[in-house]
Every structure is written in structure tokens, then in C-alpha cells.
């Protein structure tokens, strides 16, 4: 662990974490709120906190870019996505229901 005055460019960006349990010990409620807000704004509605899944706005239809469907978008709930998550360890993929 680097001393606070030597962290330089190594500070962790919380909004890039799929699992907020990896936040630094000094992270507070505002850090968690900011991370969830930024992740949501970036199209990441699911965030893990250890074994807990936080879903922000689960009633919005979310799509991801796709090269295999007409229009270039696919639902994040389609069969291919479900199979991908089914065949992967939780640590290999991002948070999802």
C-alpha cells in the first residue's frame, strides 16, 4: 500500500468497480452513492457489493451493442447473454441477474 502522498495516478476509480466491496477502507456513503450514480449514467445498472446485487432502475430496457442483430443492439436479457452468464464464474463476468 502506498502512503497517501505517493498514490499519484494509482487512486482507484470507484465507478469502474463491478463489486464495491473492493472499495478502499476509507470509502464512505458519498463514495458509494457517487459510484452507483456514475455507473448508472454509464449504462451499468447492476453493481455488486459482495454477494448483494444492487439494481438501479430495473424497469428500463437496456441494450448493448451487437454485431449479430439487426440495428446493432441486443437486449441484456436475451438467451445468448443468459447462457454466457450460466457458463461463467461470477468473478469472470460483470454483475447481472
N, CA, C and O atoms as a MOPAC input file, in Angstrom:
PM7 MOZYME 1SCF
protein

 N      0.85200 1    -1.17800 1     0.00000 1
 C      0.00000 1     0.00000 1     0.00000 1
 C      0.89000 1     1.23000 1     0.00000 1
 O      1.83300 1     1.32800 1     0.78500 1
 N      0.58400 1     2.15600 1    -0.87800 1
 C      1.37100 1     3.37900 1    -0.96900 1
 C      0.91000 1     4.38800 1     0.07700 1
 O     -0.28200 1     4.48400 1     0.36700 1
 N      1.84500 1     5.13500 1     0.63900 1
 C      1.45800 1     6.21300 1     1.55500 1
 C      0.58800 1     7.22400 1     0.81100 1
 O      0.72900 1     7.36000 1    -0.40400 1
 N     -0.31700 1     7.94400 1     1.50500 1
 C     -1.23000 1     8.88600 1     0.83400 1
 C     -0.53000 1     9.89600 1    -0.06200 1
 O     -1.08200 1    10.27100 1    -1.09700 1
 N      0.66500 1    10.34800 1     0.29900 1
 C      1.35600 1    11.34400 1    -0.51700 1
 C      2.05200 1    10.74200 1    -1.73400 1
 O      2.60900 1    11.48300 1    -2.54300 1
 N      2.03700 1     9.41700 1    -1.88400 1
 C      2.71000 1     8.76600 1    -3.00300 1
 C      1.76000 1     8.00900 1    -3.92400 1
 O      2.21700 1     7.25200 1    -4.78100 1
 N      0.44400 1     8.19500 1    -3.77000 1
 C     -0.50600 1     7.45500 1    -4.59900 1
 C     -0.51400 1     7.93400 1    -6.03600 1
 O     -0.73700 1     7.13600 1    -6.94700 1
 N     -0.27700 1     9.21800 1    -6.26200 1
 C     -0.18700 1     9.74500 1    -7.62200 1
 C     -1.34100 1     9.28800 1    -8.48700 1
 O     -2.49900 1     9.52900 1    -8.14800 1
 N     -1.05100 1     8.63900 1    -9.59200 1
 C     -2.06500 1     8.18300 1   -10.53200 1
 C     -2.63600 1     6.81400 1   -10.21200 1
 O     -3.30100 1     6.21200 1   -11.05500 1
 N     -2.39100 1     6.31700 1    -9.01900 1
 C     -2.82000 1     4.96900 1    -8.68300 1
 C     -4.12500 1     4.93000 1    -7.88400 1
 O     -4.53500 1     3.86100 1    -7.43100 1
 N     -4.77400 1     6.06800 1    -7.70700 1
 C     -6.00400 1     6.08100 1    -6.94900 1
 C     -7.07900 1     5.31400 1    -7.69900 1
 O     -7.22000 1     5.46200 1    -8.91300 1
 N     -7.82700 1     4.50600 1    -6.99000 1
 C     -8.85300 1     3.65200 1    -7.57600 1
 C    -10.07300 1     4.47600 1    -7.94700 1
 O    -10.52500 1     5.30900 1    -7.16100 1
 N    -10.60600 1     4.25000 1    -9.13300 1
 C    -11.83800 1     4.90700 1    -9.57000 1
 C    -12.99400 1     3.98300 1    -9.20900 1
 O    -13.18100 1     2.93600 1    -9.82800 1
 N    -13.76100 1     4.37600 1    -8.21000 1
 C    -14.82000 1     3.51700 1    -7.69800 1
 C    -15.87000 1     3.17400 1    -8.74800 1
 O    -16.40400 1     2.06500 1    -8.74300 1
 N    -16.17500 1     4.11100 1    -9.65400 1
 C    -17.21800 1     3.85300 1   -10.64700 1
 C    -16.80800 1     2.76900 1   -11.64100 1
 O    -17.65800 1     2.25100 1   -12.36400 1
 N    -15.52600 1     2.41900 1   -11.69100 1
 C    -15.06500 1     1.36500 1   -12.58800 1
 C    -15.13600 1    -0.02000 1   -11.94400 1
 O    -14.89900 1    -1.02800 1   -12.61000 1
 N    -15.45600 1    -0.07200 1   -10.66200 1
 C    -15.52600 1    -1.35000 1    -9.95300 1
 C    -16.88200 1    -2.00800 1   -10.17600 1
 O    -17.91800 1    -1.37300 1    -9.98000 1
 N    -16.88500 1    -3.26600 1   -10.58100 1
 C    -18.13300 1    -4.03000 1   -10.66600 1
 C    -18.60900 1    -4.43700 1    -9.28400 1
 O    -19.80800 1    -4.62100 1    -9.07200 1
 N    -17.68500 1    -4.58300 1    -8.33700 1
 C    -18.00100 1    -5.00500 1    -6.97300 1
 C    -17.47500 1    -3.96200 1    -5.99500 1
 O    -16.26400 1    -3.81000 1    -5.83200 1
 N    -18.38800 1    -3.24700 1    -5.34700 1
 C    -17.98900 1    -2.15800 1    -4.45600 1
 C    -17.35900 1    -2.64300 1    -3.16000 1
 O    -16.86800 1    -1.83200 1    -2.37500 1
 N    -17.36200 1    -3.94500 1    -2.92200 1
 C    -16.66100 1    -4.47400 1    -1.75500 1
 C    -15.15100 1    -4.24800 1    -1.91300 1
 O    -14.40500 1    -4.34200 1    -0.93900 1
 N    -14.70900 1    -3.95400 1    -3.11600 1
 C    -13.29600 1    -3.69400 1    -3.38900 1
 C    -12.89600 1    -2.24100 1    -3.14100 1
 O    -11.74800 1    -1.86400 1    -3.37900 1
 N    -13.83600 1    -1.42500 1    -2.66600 1
 C    -13.51900 1    -0.03100 1    -2.36300 1
 C    -12.52300 1     0.02900 1    -1.20900 1
 O    -12.46100 1    -0.88000 1    -0.38200 1
 N    -11.75200 1     1.10300 1    -1.16300 1
 C    -10.80100 1     1.30000 1    -0.07600 1
 C    -11.51400 1     1.37900 1     1.26100 1
 O    -12.69300 1     1.72400 1     1.32400 1
 N    -10.80300 1     1.06100 1     2.32300 1
 C    -11.37300 1     1.10400 1     3.67000 1
 C    -11.91100 1     2.48400 1     4.03700 1
 O    -12.84800 1     2.58100 1     4.82900 1
 N    -11.35100 1     3.53600 1     3.48700 1
 C    -11.77800 1     4.88900 1     3.81900 1
 C    -12.97900 1     5.37900 1     3.02200 1
 O    -13.41000 1     6.51800 1     3.20400 1
 N    -13.53100 1     4.54000 1     2.13900 1
 C    -14.67500 1     4.94800 1     1.32700 1
 C    -15.89300 1     5.14800 1     2.21900 1
 O    -16.12900 1     4.38400 1     3.15500 1
 N    -16.65800 1     6.18100 1     1.91300 1
 C    -17.83500 1     6.48100 1     2.70800 1
 C    -19.11700 1     6.37200 1     1.90100 1
 O    -19.10900 1     5.96100 1     0.74100 1
 N    -20.20600 1     6.74600 1     2.53400 1
 C    -21.52800 1     6.67100 1     1.90200 1
 C    -21.56100 1     7.49900 1     0.62600 1
 O    -22.12600 1     7.05800 1    -0.37500 1
 N    -20.97000 1     8.68400 1     0.64000 1
 C    -20.97600 1     9.53500 1    -0.55300 1
 C    -20.19100 1     8.88700 1    -1.69400 1
 O    -20.57800 1     9.01000 1    -2.85600 1
 N    -19.10000 1     8.20200 1    -1.37600 1
 C    -18.33100 1     7.48900 1    -2.40700 1
 C    -19.17700 1     6.39600 1    -3.05400 1
 O    -19.14900 1     6.22300 1    -4.27300 1
 N    -19.92400 1     5.66500 1    -2.24000 1
 C    -20.78200 1     4.60000 1    -2.75600 1
 C    -21.88300 1     5.19000 1    -3.63000 1
 O    -22.14800 1     4.69700 1    -4.72700 1
 N    -22.52000 1     6.24800 1    -3.13800 1
 C    -23.58300 1     6.90700 1    -3.90000 1
 C    -23.05700 1     7.44200 1    -5.23100 1
 O    -23.70300 1     7.28100 1    -6.26700 1
 N    -21.89900 1     8.07200 1    -5.20300 1
 C    -21.30000 1     8.60800 1    -6.43100 1
 C    -20.95800 1     7.49300 1    -7.41700 1
 O    -21.18700 1     7.63000 1    -8.61800 1
 N    -20.41200 1     6.39700 1    -6.91000 1
 C    -20.05700 1     5.26600 1    -7.77600 1
 C    -21.30400 1     4.68000 1    -8.43700 1
 O    -21.29600 1     4.40600 1    -9.63700 1
 N    -22.37500 1     4.48400 1    -7.66200 1
 C    -23.61800 1     3.94000 1    -8.22300 1
 C    -24.20400 1     4.89300 1    -9.26000 1
 O    -24.66200 1     4.45700 1   -10.31600 1
 N    -24.19100 1     6.18400 1    -8.96300 1
 C    -24.72200 1     7.17900 1    -9.89100 1
 C    -23.93900 1     7.19500 1   -11.20000 1
 O    -24.52800 1     7.19900 1   -12.28100 1
 N    -22.62000 1     7.20300 1   -11.10100 1
 C    -21.78200 1     7.22900 1   -12.30500 1
 C    -21.93800 1     5.94300 1   -13.10200 1
 O    -22.01900 1     5.98500 1   -14.32900 1
 N    -21.98100 1     4.79200 1   -12.41900 1
 C    -22.17000 1     3.52000 1   -13.12300 1
 C    -23.50000 1     3.52400 1   -13.86500 1
 O    -23.57300 1     3.07500 1   -15.00800 1
 N    -24.55000 1     4.02500 1   -13.22500 1
 C    -25.87100 1     4.08800 1   -13.87200 1
 C    -25.82300 1     5.00000 1   -15.09400 1
 O    -26.34000 1     4.64300 1   -16.15200 1
 N    -25.20800 1     6.17200 1   -14.95800 1
 C    -25.09900 1     7.10800 1   -16.08000 1
 C    -24.31000 1     6.50300 1   -17.23900 1
 O    -24.52700 1     6.86900 1   -18.39400 1
 N    -23.39500 1     5.58000 1   -16.93500 1
 C    -22.59500 1     4.91700 1   -17.96500 1
 C    -23.25700 1     3.64900 1   -18.50000 1
 O    -22.64200 1     2.90000 1   -19.25800 1
 N    -24.50800 1     3.40600 1   -18.10700 1
 C    -25.24500 1     2.25400 1   -18.61800 1
 C    -25.03100 1     0.96900 1   -17.84300 1
 O    -25.39900 1    -0.10300 1   -18.32300 1
 N    -24.44100 1     1.04800 1   -16.65200 1
 C    -24.22000 1    -0.13500 1   -15.81300 1
 C    -25.24000 1    -0.13000 1   -14.68000 1
 O    -24.98500 1     0.42700 1   -13.61200 1
 N    -26.39400 1    -0.75200 1   -14.91400 1
 C    -27.43800 1    -0.68800 1   -13.89900 1
 C    -27.24800 1    -1.70400 1   -12.78200 1
 O    -27.91600 1    -1.60800 1   -11.75200 1
 N    -26.36200 1    -2.66900 1   -12.95300 1
 C    -26.11300 1    -3.67000 1   -11.91500 1
 C    -24.73900 1    -3.46600 1   -11.29300 1
 O    -23.74400 1    -3.29700 1   -11.99800 1
 N    -24.69500 1    -3.48500 1    -9.96100 1
 C    -23.45300 1    -3.35200 1    -9.21900 1
 C    -23.48400 1    -4.33500 1    -8.06200 1
 O    -24.49500 1    -4.44400 1    -7.36800 1
 N    -22.40700 1    -5.04100 1    -7.84900 1
 C    -22.32100 1    -5.97900 1    -6.72900 1
 C    -21.68800 1    -5.30400 1    -5.52400 1
 O    -20.85700 1    -4.40600 1    -5.65800 1
 N    -22.09300 1    -5.75100 1    -4.35400 1
 C    -21.43700 1    -5.41900 1    -3.09500 1
 C    -21.30600 1    -6.75700 1    -2.38900 1
 O    -22.17800 1    -7.15700 1    -1.61700 1
 N    -20.19800 1    -7.44700 1    -2.66700 1
 C    -20.05500 1    -8.81800 1    -2.18700 1
 C    -21.13000 1    -9.67700 1    -2.84700 1
 O    -21.26400 1    -9.66200 1    -4.07100 1
 N    -21.89700 1   -10.42700 1    -2.05300 1
 C    -22.93100 1   -11.29200 1    -2.62500 1
 C    -24.24600 1   -10.56700 1    -2.91500 1
 O    -25.19700 1   -11.18600 1    -3.39100 1
 N    -24.31200 1    -9.26600 1    -2.63300 1
 C    -25.53900 1    -8.48300 1    -2.83000 1
 C    -25.48400 1    -7.79000 1    -4.18700 1
 O    -24.46200 1    -7.21500 1    -4.56200 1
 N    -26.59900 1    -7.85000 1    -4.91900 1
 C    -26.69300 1    -7.17900 1    -6.21600 1
 C    -27.57000 1    -5.94300 1    -6.06600 1
 O    -28.70800 1    -6.03800 1    -5.60700 1
 N    -27.04800 1    -4.79100 1    -6.45000 1
 C    -27.82400 1    -3.55400 1    -6.44900 1
 C    -28.25100 1    -3.28500 1    -7.87900 1
 O    -27.41400 1    -3.23400 1    -8.77900 1
 N    -29.55600 1    -3.11200 1    -8.09700 1
 C    -30.09700 1    -2.79600 1    -9.41900 1
 C    -30.67300 1    -1.39200 1    -9.37500 1
 O    -31.55700 1    -1.10900 1    -8.56700 1
 N    -30.18400 1    -0.51900 1   -10.22800 1
 C    -30.71400 1     0.83000 1   -10.31400 1
 C    -31.58800 1     0.92200 1   -11.55300 1
 O    -31.13600 1     0.65300 1   -12.66600 1
 N    -32.84200 1     1.30300 1   -11.35200 1
 C    -33.83100 1     1.41100 1   -12.42100 1
 C    -33.98700 1     0.11000 1   -13.21000 1
 O    -33.71400 1     0.08800 1   -14.41000 1
 N    -34.41500 1    -0.96400 1   -12.56700 1
 C    -34.51700 1    -2.24200 1   -13.26500 1
 C    -35.65400 1    -2.29600 1   -14.28200 1
 O    -35.77800 1    -3.28800 1   -15.00000 1
 N    -36.48200 1    -1.26300 1   -14.36400 1
 C    -37.61900 1    -1.28100 1   -15.29900 1
 C    -37.29000 1    -0.66500 1   -16.64300 1
 O    -38.15800 1    -0.57900 1   -17.51200 1
 N    -36.07400 1    -0.24200 1   -16.82800 1
 C    -35.64200 1     0.32600 1   -18.09400 1
 C    -35.09700 1    -0.79400 1   -18.97300 1
 O    -34.31800 1    -1.62500 1   -18.50800 1
 N    -35.50000 1    -0.81900 1   -20.23100 1
 C    -34.95900 1    -1.80700 1   -21.16100 1
 C    -33.54100 1    -1.39900 1   -21.52000 1
 O    -33.31600 1    -0.32700 1   -22.08000 1
 N    -32.61000 1    -2.24100 1   -21.20100 1
 C    -31.21100 1    -1.95800 1   -21.50500 1
 C    -30.75000 1    -2.81700 1   -22.65600 1
 O    -31.08100 1    -3.99900 1   -22.74900 1
 N    -29.98600 1    -2.20400 1   -23.52500 1
 C    -29.41400 1    -2.90900 1   -24.66900 1
 C    -27.91900 1    -2.68000 1   -24.68000 1
 O    -27.41000 1    -1.71200 1   -24.11400 1
 N    -27.23800 1    -3.58400 1   -25.33200 1
 C    -25.79100 1    -3.47700 1   -25.51000 1
 C    -25.50200 1    -3.59900 1   -27.00700 1
 O    -26.27900 1    -4.21300 1   -27.73800 1
 N    -24.39800 1    -3.02400 1   -27.46300 1
 C    -24.04200 1    -3.14800 1   -28.87600 1
 C    -23.90000 1    -4.61200 1   -29.29400 1
 O    -23.40600 1    -5.44200 1   -28.53200 1
 N    -24.33600 1    -4.90700 1   -30.49700 1
 C    -24.22800 1    -6.27000 1   -31.01000 1
 C    -23.96200 1    -6.22200 1   -32.49700 1
 O    -24.48500 1    -5.36300 1   -33.20700 1
 N    -23.15200 1    -7.14100 1   -32.95900 1
 C    -22.89200 1    -7.22400 1   -34.39900 1
 C    -23.73800 1    -8.30300 1   -35.04500 1
 O    -23.69300 1    -8.48500 1   -36.26200 1
 N    -24.52100 1    -9.03000 1   -34.22900 1
 C    -25.28200 1   -10.15600 1   -34.77200 1
 C    -26.76900 1    -9.87200 1   -34.92800 1
 O    -27.48400 1   -10.70100 1   -35.49100 1
 N    -27.26400 1    -8.72900 1   -34.45100 1
 C    -28.68100 1    -8.43200 1   -34.56700 1
 C    -28.89800 1    -7.20400 1   -35.43200 1
 O    -28.03800 1    -6.32800 1   -35.52100 1
 N    -30.06100 1    -7.15600 1   -36.06800 1
 C    -30.40900 1    -6.02100 1   -36.90300 1
 C    -30.50500 1    -4.77300 1   -36.03700 1
 O    -31.09700 1    -4.81500 1   -34.95900 1
 N    -29.94600 1    -3.68800 1   -36.48100 1
 C    -29.95700 1    -2.45400 1   -35.71600 1
 C    -28.76700 1    -2.32300 1   -34.78200 1
 O    -28.54800 1    -1.25800 1   -34.20400 1
 N    -27.99800 1    -3.39000 1   -34.62700 1
 C    -26.79100 1    -3.31700 1   -33.84400 1
 C    -26.96000 1    -3.34700 1   -32.34200 1
 O    -25.98000 1    -3.15600 1   -31.62200 1
 N    -28.18100 1    -3.58300 1   -31.82700 1
 C    -28.40000 1    -3.64500 1   -30.39100 1
 C    -29.07500 1    -4.95900 1   -30.02600 1
 O    -29.82100 1    -5.53000 1   -30.82200 1
 N    -28.80300 1    -5.43400 1   -28.80900 1
 C    -29.47200 1    -6.62600 1   -28.30900 1
 C    -29.83300 1    -6.40700 1   -26.85500 1
 O    -29.18600 1    -5.62900 1   -26.15500 1
 N    -30.85500 1    -7.08800 1   -26.40900 1
 C    -31.27600 1    -6.98000 1   -25.01800 1
 C    -30.22500 1    -7.62000 1   -24.11600 1
 O    -29.59500 1    -8.60900 1   -24.49200 1
 N    -30.04100 1    -7.05600 1   -22.93100 1
 C    -29.10300 1    -7.66600 1   -21.98800 1
 C    -29.72300 1    -8.89900 1   -21.32900 1
 O    -29.08500 1    -9.55100 1   -20.50300 1
 N    -30.96600 1    -9.21600 1   -21.69400 1
 C    -31.65800 1   -10.37100 1   -21.11600 1
 C    -31.88500 1   -11.48400 1   -22.13500 1
 O    -32.63200 1   -12.41800 1   -21.84500 1
 N    -31.27200 1   -11.42200 1   -23.31200 1
 C    -31.53700 1   -12.44800 1   -24.31800 1
 C    -30.86600 1   -13.78000 1   -23.96600 1
 O    -30.06300 1   -13.85300 1   -23.03600 1
 N    -31.19800 1   -14.80400 1   -24.70300 1
 C    -30.71800 1   -16.16000 1   -24.40800 1
 C    -29.19100 1   -16.27300 1   -24.45900 1
 O    -28.59500 1   -16.99300 1   -23.65800 1
 N    -28.56400 1   -15.56500 1   -25.39500 1
 C    -27.10600 1   -15.63900 1   -25.50700 1
 C    -26.43600 1   -15.07700 1   -24.25400 1
 O    -25.43900 1   -15.62600 1   -23.78400 1
 N    -26.97300 1   -13.99300 1   -23.71700 1
 C    -26.41900 1   -13.40300 1   -22.50300 1
 C    -26.63700 1   -14.34300 1   -21.31900 1
 O    -25.73200 1   -14.55800 1   -20.51300 1
 N    -27.83200 1   -14.89300 1   -21.22200 1
 C    -28.13000 1   -15.82900 1   -20.13200 1
 C    -27.17900 1   -17.02200 1   -20.17500 1
 O    -26.66400 1   -17.43600 1   -19.13600 1
 N    -26.94100 1   -17.57400 1   -21.34800 1
 C    -26.04400 1   -18.71400 1   -21.48900 1
 C    -24.61100 1   -18.33400 1   -21.12200 1
 O    -23.89900 1   -19.11000 1   -20.48400 1
 N    -24.19800 1   -17.14200 1   -21.52500 1
 C    -22.85400 1   -16.66400 1   -21.19300 1
 C    -22.66700 1   -16.60700 1   -19.68000 1
 O    -21.65000 1   -17.07500 1   -19.16700 1
 N    -23.62400 1   -16.04600 1   -18.96600 1
 C    -23.52100 1   -15.95600 1   -17.51100 1
 C    -23.64000 1   -17.31800 1   -16.84900 1
 O    -22.98500 1   -17.58000 1   -15.84100 1
 N    -24.46000 1   -18.17200 1   -17.40300 1
 C    -24.63200 1   -19.52200 1   -16.85400 1
 C    -23.32900 1   -20.31700 1   -16.92600 1
 O    -23.00100 1   -21.07700 1   -16.01500 1
 N    -22.59800 1   -20.13300 1   -18.01500 1
 C    -21.36700 1   -20.89700 1   -18.23700 1
 C    -20.11700 1   -20.22300 1   -17.68200 1
 O    -19.00900 1   -20.71000 1   -17.90700 1
 N    -20.27100 1   -19.11100 1   -16.96200 1
 C    -19.12600 1   -18.36700 1   -16.45000 1
 C    -19.16500 1   -18.28900 1   -14.93900 1
 O    -20.23500 1   -18.30000 1   -14.33000 1
 N    -17.99400 1   -18.21000 1   -14.34400 1
 C    -17.90100 1   -17.97900 1   -12.90100 1
 C    -18.24500 1   -16.52100 1   -12.62500 1
 O    -18.01400 1   -15.65900 1   -13.47400 1
 N    -18.78900 1   -16.23800 1   -11.45700 1
 C    -19.20200 1   -14.87400 1   -11.11400 1
 C    -18.04200 1   -13.89500 1   -11.18300 1
 O    -18.24500 1   -12.71600 1   -11.47300 1
 N    -16.83400 1   -14.36400 1   -10.92200 1
 C    -15.67600 1   -13.47100 1   -10.95700 1
 C    -15.18300 1   -13.18200 1   -12.37900 1
 O    -14.33400 1   -12.31200 1   -12.57500 1
 N    -15.70500 1   -13.89800 1   -13.35700 1
 C    -15.28600 1   -13.72300 1   -14.75100 1
 C    -16.14200 1   -12.71200 1   -15.50900 1
 O    -15.71900 1   -12.20400 1   -16.54800 1
 N    -17.32300 1   -12.41700 1   -15.01000 1
 C    -18.27100 1   -11.53500 1   -15.71200 1
 C    -18.74800 1   -10.44400 1   -14.75700 1
 O    -18.61600 1   -10.56300 1   -13.53900 1
 N    -19.29800 1    -9.39600 1   -15.32500 1
 C    -19.83400 1    -8.31000 1   -14.50500 1
 C    -21.13800 1    -8.71100 1   -13.83200 1
 O    -21.71900 1    -9.74600 1   -14.15900 1
 N    -21.59700 1    -7.89200 1   -12.89100 1
 C    -22.83400 1    -8.19800 1   -12.18400 1
 C    -24.03800 1    -8.23100 1   -13.11500 1
 O    -24.13200 1    -7.42700 1   -14.04300 1
 N    -24.94800 1    -9.14700 1   -12.87100 1
 C    -26.13800 1    -9.33200 1   -13.69900 1
 C    -27.09700 1   -10.23400 1   -12.95800 1
 O    -26.69200 1   -11.02000 1   -12.10200 1
 N    -28.38700 1   -10.11600 1   -13.29500 1
 C    -29.35900 1   -11.01900 1   -12.64700 1
 C    -29.49100 1   -12.30300 1   -13.41800 1
 O    -30.26000 1   -13.18100 1   -13.02700 1

